[in-house]
Every structure is written in C-alpha cells, then in structure tokens.
C-alpha cells in the first residue's frame, strides 16, 4: 500500500484473478519453452496466498511477507472465500 501511494500507481481489485481462474489457466498453459514450469494449480495457490491481503482494499493490514507466508496481524476474513476455481 505504501508503494502504491508513493508511486501513485494503484492496481485493480483482483476480481479477474479471483473469478476467472479458468481463463488464466488457459493463458498460462499457452506459455511454452520454460524449463521446470510449475503446475498452474501450485502457482495459483501461491499467488492467492500472496495477494490475499490486497483483495480487500479497505482493510490495510500491517503484514510482512516472510518464508512464503504473511506474518503480523491475523487475516480476519476467510481465505476460502477468495479462492474460486
């Protein structure tokens, strides 16, 4: 959030990421010639965890990304509501 405010570059609301997983998967499958490309489900899961605090713009949380997860204040909303497949 601080970076967005400083650069005045604010991303969208991530609704496409959350609600159009099938389309994103199809586009990802078209990417070729990448060695050790992870499976889409694995990549999507990791991105979902990383992006989770940004799904609710109104709720700015003081979190730190460390070792593949968010640390700090607990995420108060249900993660399963944001992962539609």
C-alpha positions in Angstrom: 0.0 0.0 0.0 2.8 2.4 0.8 4.4 1.7 -2.6 1.1 2.4 -4.3 0.7 5.7 -2.5 4.3 6.8 -3.2 4.2 5.9 -6.9 0.6 6.8 -7.4 0.1 3.5 -9.3 -2.7 1.5 -7.8 -3.6 -1.9 -9.2 -7.1 -3.1 -9.8 -9.3 -5.0 -7.5 -8.0 -8.5 -8.4 -11.5 -9.6 -9.3 -10.4 -11.1 -12.6 -7.7 -13.1 -10.7 -10.3 -14.4 -8.3 -13.2 -15.1 -10.7 -11.6 -16.1 -14.0 -9.3 -18.8 -13.0 -10.1 -21.0 -16.0 -9.2 -18.2 -18.4 -5.9 -17.5 -16.6 -5.1 -21.2 -16.6 -5.7 -21.4 -20.3 -3.4 -18.5 -20.9 -0.7 -20.0 -18.6 -0.9 -23.3 -20.5 0.0 -21.4 -23.7 3.3 -20.3 -22.3 6.0 -22.6 -23.8 9.7 -23.2 -23.6 10.0 -22.6 -19.8 12.1 -25.2 -18.0 10.6 -26.5 -14.8 7.4 -24.5 -15.2 5.3 -25.2 -12.1 1.8 -26.6 -12.5 -0.9 -23.9 -12.7 -2.7 -25.0 -9.5 0.5 -24.7 -7.5 1.3 -21.3 -8.9 -2.2 -20.0 -8.5 -2.3 -21.2 -4.9 1.0 -19.4 -4.0 -0.2 -16.2 -5.7 -3.5 -16.4 -3.9 -1.7 -16.6 -0.6 0.5 -13.6 -1.5 -2.3 -11.5 -2.9 -4.8 -12.3 -0.2 -4.3 -9.1 1.9 -4.9 -7.0 -1.2 -8.3 -8.5 -2.1 -9.9 -6.2 0.4 -8.6 -2.7 -0.3 -10.4 -1.1 2.5 -8.6 -3.2 5.1 -5.0 -2.2 5.1 -3.1 -4.7 7.3 0.4 -4.4 8.8 1.9 -7.6 7.5 5.3 -8.8 6.5 5.9 -11.5 3.8 8.4 -14.0 5.2 9.2 -17.5 4.2 6.3 -17.9 1.9 3.6 -16.6 4.2 2.3 -13.4 5.8 3.3 -12.6 9.3 1.8 -10.0 11.6 -1.8 -9.3 12.3 -4.1 -12.2 11.6 -6.0 -12.1 8.4 -9.6 -11.7 9.6 -11.5 -12.8 6.6 -12.0 -16.4 5.4 -9.4 -17.4 2.8 -11.7 -19.8 1.1 -14.0 -17.0 0.0 -11.2 -15.6 -2.2 -10.1 -18.8 -3.9 -12.6 -19.7 -6.6 -11.6 -22.4 -9.0 
